[in-house]
């Protein structure tokens, strides 16, 4: 993909009511858990990470509210009347059957609330869960190159804490897996085709691959080969033969298997990894938030790059519920002043 500029970010998560507070919470490993309105198989209440929007909203109404907060936050500096495209990463119809059909209403609400022109030809929903971030980024780049809109908002939104969705997870056994904490989030990235003086970071390279151990029969060990191949393709896309990584953010779930996969991936041959590498896992703070996780990971890395926390290239690792894996390389904006200047 051609490099894209990340102009602004927005969020609503259990640890912050905007992007700034969210990234601060993630960076400090903040976690806020509470009892939810669903009981585990043993009769004890499920605990999870919820935003402060209350328990009354469920389904599409809850996703609308989450998305609205993040969109407002990401577009607060965009002038009234400006055109903007929207690519939404959403849960699958199996999880939220009515939400894809409500996409036109979501676009209308966001346009009305912000006085922006959400361009229909540059707007689409991708109801495919965690993997939606891959489709949304590709769509955003195509829309920008075709000049369908001067800016694109990639917005991920999902909630696993509301009663209907969480009860389903308890019933199918997902909620009982080691490390699983239900959460919710909305995260938005405002993208442009070229950097400007106020760009946060540059999305310089992107790559995807499949993890061969997943879905294989007989199953083999997950040695992070999918993530490794995605990193190599991202480095090639960014025209970086060797990537001196200073910071990693990933959207993998908080599970032993994911930790092992990440450990193998950090040994990828194109990476130059310092002895003390900071790795940030949003799931540790916000729980599992499905379709929002990829956008949230990219948001965190872009924000930290803008603040000078990320020295040089930063690496964002992305996953799906299946075998697909992705890697994005973010570079500091060429206009960002060095710290202390």
Secondary structure by P-SEA (a helix, b strand, c coil): ccbbbbccccccccccccaaaaaaaaaabbbbbbbcccccccccbbbbbbcccccccccaaaaaaaaaaaaaaacccccccbbbbbbbbccccccccccccaaaaaaaaaaaacccccccccbbbbcccccaaaaaaaaaaaaaaaccccbbbbcccccccccaaaaaaaaaccccccccccccbbbbbbbcccccccccccccccbbbbcccccccccccccaaaaaaaaaaaaaaaccccccccbbbbcccccaaaaaaaaaaaaccccccccbbbbbbccccccccccaaaaaaaaaaaaaaaacccccbbbbbbbccccccbbbbbbcccccccccc
